[in-house]
């Protein structure tokens, strides 16, 4: 195998590897033909097809949801929790393609003029949109801020604002 020179695109490297340097000589790129004969350094041969593309993480089998209510009582959060985990759970899980795990139902300090917001981790947009669709009233769906991702421990957060219906 060979080492891919820095700055060489994948397509060029593949052509270079498949032609064993003959392609570079035909096109007339000086010095590149010699690179075809350079052995890989380090741990051994490099697979030119798989090396630039790391394996993706395994797909999630569940979406962890937290419901946070800014109202003094948890009545709205409780109703939504029952809706998502009992009445609509089976249909939602089929549409989302993952199990729904309710991780947390709690109150948060009141925040004036805050409506309902559904925050999601980057890989959970579909789940967040489908969950937001099931919640009565209007919601905005937003990506979870990085500082929140570091501490939340859930994939989707449903924030129920104090002024929300």
C-alpha positions, 0 to 999 in steps of 0.5 A: 500500500502507499501513503496519501500525500498531504493535500491530495484529494481522495479521487486523485489518490485512488487514481494514483493507487490504481495505476501504480504511478503510471497515471501520474506519468501519463498526465505529467505530474512531476514527482507524483509518480514516485509517491506510488512506490512509497510504503505506508509508515506506522502501523501497516498498510492503509486502505485508501477507501476506508481510511478517510471515512471513520466508522459512524457510531452505532445508531441509537435505539432510544430517544431520551426525553426530559420535560421541564415545566416553568409553571409552578405546578407540574400539571402540564408536564405530567399531561405531556408525559402521559401523552408521550409515554402511554396514549401515543407511545406506540405510534410515535415510536413507529414514526420515530424508529426508536423507543421513547425513554422518559428520563426526567419530568421536573420544574425549572425557574420561571422565565418570562416571555418564554414559550414552548421550546423543543431542544434536540441533539444533532442526530435527533431532529426527526424525533424532536419534530415528531414529539413537538407535533404531538404537544398541544399549542405552538412550539419552536424546535431548536438544536440544543446549545453545546453547553446544554448538551454537555450537561443534559444527558438527554437527546430531546428536552421539552421546555414548557414556558410559563406563558405557554398554553 
